Amino acid sequence: VQLQASGGGLVQVGESLRLSCKVSGMGLNEFSIYKMGWYRQAPGKQRELVATITNYGGQKYGDFVKGRFSITRDNAARTVDLRMDSLKPDDTGDYYCKAEFPGSADYWGQGTLVTVSS
């Protein structure tokens, strides 16, 4: 199983980005039961939850999101996207996608770097 994250880049304060994570090596039925999530790690800080979405579409966001981000998933395409609006310098960091299911190993993608410049 591989998770390929993309969409990071350099943006200005207040701009938007859309991150995408493509999962390969996992069948549709298997992917559809996994909880998918985005996490981030800023320089010198611990990795933290950004957003998760369950197999039935339930969403959870980090407290810092405050309505600025939206996570979606497309089971048929085996992708999970993170739409980020009103970006701030504090949103700078490496963003990682994750697939998790109770009793199974977690899968992590490589990070995609988001840099928000003021």
Summary of the structure (lengths in Angstrom):
residues: 118
radius of gyration: 13.6
end to end distance: 37.3
largest distance: 43.1
contacts: 342
relative contact order: 0.33
helix: 8%
strand: 52%
